[in-house]
Amino acid sequence: MLTIHGVTRSRASRIIWLCHEIGLRFRQIPVIQAYRLADPMAKDAPLNTRSPSFLKLSPAGAIPVIEDDGLILSESMACTLYLARKHGQPFGPADAQEDALMSQWSFYACTAIEADALTILFLGGKTDTAHERAAVEAAADRLTRPLEVIADHLAHNGHMVGRRFSVADINMAEVIRYAQSHEPLMRQFPAITDWLADCEARPAFRKMWEARLAEPE
Ligand SMILES: N[C@@H](CCC(=O)N[C@@H](CS)C(=O)NCC(=O)O)C(=O)O
């Protein structure tokens, strides 16, 4: 059976969402981020990204990691793309061209959007200082161009690849939703907010999200 290492309050959420879409059973080992613990090396600390046993599995010390049929794989988007390919349509690619496009949009999400969207997620609610406010506004400015690209694509295609909901929508939605709290930014892109609302209304997303909310903050 597929094993997912990582709490749901992490990028493991994208793998869990996909598993629920596919109807794929999995075992979850709730490895937590070390930075969320006062002393990750304490004797009674829960299994975390600095635990020696986890570092054996993932020398990079990051969640999520999956184990499947002897394969040990890190990088959340490599994990979702692998599982989508393995389990095929509709969430995975129909052919090599769709496979390439699903990779293209996933890499674009990671390289052009994720860092700035995370700045908004982590600082968005706590812009106490001028420095923090400037960091959030600079991130929102940099996001305008990639979000224009995505909004235009969605307005013409409805989904990221193949005019159907797929792993490419999961990978893109998981990253764009980090920026959702920046209303002036998101308001410029109704094609994105409508698509995101549809993504987040899916039963598989809701199931993942409920599990996430049930975990301690
Ligand atoms: N590019 C990696 C990033 C992995 C990553 O940074 N994971 C965070 C949690 S979402 C983590 O494990 N942080 C651990 C730590 O900083 O101790 C991926 O997509 O999987």
The ligand as an ORCA input file, in Angstrom:
! r2SCAN-3c Opt
* xyz 0 1
  N       9.883     21.448     -2.914
  C       9.546     20.583     -1.808
  C       9.442     21.417     -0.557
  C       9.312     20.540      0.672
  C       9.214     21.362      1.951
  O       9.844     22.428      2.087
  N       8.434     20.867      2.879
  C       8.241     21.554      4.156
  C       6.834     21.326      4.659
  S       5.565     21.756      3.505
  C       9.176     20.915      5.179
  O       9.291     19.712      5.220
  N       9.846     21.693      6.022
  C      10.607     21.051      7.048
  C      11.430     21.880      7.883
  O      11.687     23.019      7.490
  O      11.858     21.372      8.912
  C       8.251     19.830     -2.117
  O       7.443     20.341     -2.912
  O       8.048     18.734     -1.614
*
